[in-house]
Amino acid sequence: METNREDIIRKIAACLRLAERGGTSEEAIAAATAAQRLMDKYNIEQESINLANEGHPANSTEDIVDFSTRGDGELESGKNQITPWKRKLATVLCKHNGCFMFHSFRGGRRSIELVGRPTNVGAVRYMYSWLNSEIDNFTKIWGAGMGHTWCQEFRIGVVETLDEKLKESKEDTFNELKREHGNNPHALMIVERAIANVGLRANEAANFANKMHRFTYGRIRSNRGTNLSARDEGRFAGHSIDVNRPKHGIGGGKKELE
């Protein structure tokens, strides 16, 4: 099933590239959400194949990988502390794609590291890179003339709304798959089991990571305060993302969990 894995990543990348050809930021993020729907359907399809062919699942099953053991495995790295909105964006995407993330260090630089099945991690990488850029674009427009703290809170507001929309989209996708198999009780049972199994992937990745690493639970403090009005503006901007109608088609050292 290697070709299928490569195909889904190509389709996700194509969704994002289409938005590069023009249109608004809202359309671009809607395209990213469409890519997430592709990933959700792929996960259920592959898990359904496993369940329908119990005893012969190896062709479509991926092992969980700790990408912190790879030279280019980190999702994000920087000399200074990675900003809260980027950490939140990574957390949201990992949650929706059955992955686990933690904070570590690479060559003296702080990093966000990933654990999960390679195809799911690949989706997180594409989505994170795309949304990272697009949220910055949103902020340049909405935050013109505003201070650093306002812009950071605005970005968090966008991510919070994006999280809500991805959740809504995932539920719609799962209900759609159930309806498609509603006339076949056996097929429906397999789809429902597949949905349940895919929902456990983030926990499986977390359990795997905890066997590989000893984590400390750190809390990153800031004295910059919280601008709730900015976060509300970010949520408002985030609501312009239409998830249903897109216009186009990790390291050694101390590991921390928030």
Buried (B, 14 or more C-beta within 10 A) or exposed (E): BEEBBEEBBEBBBBBBEBBEEEBEBBBBBBBBBBBBBBBBBBBBBBBBBBBEEEEEBEEBEBEBBBBBEEEEBBBBBEEEEBBBBBBBBBBBBBBBBBBBBBBBBBEEBBBBBBBBBBBBBBBBBBBBBBBBEBBBEBBEEBBEEBEEBBBBBBBBBBBBBBBBBBBEBBEBBBEEBBEEBEEEEEBBEBBBBBBEBBEEBBEBBBEBBBEEBEBEEEEEEEEEEEBEEBBEBBBBBBBBBBBEEBBBEBBEEEBBBE
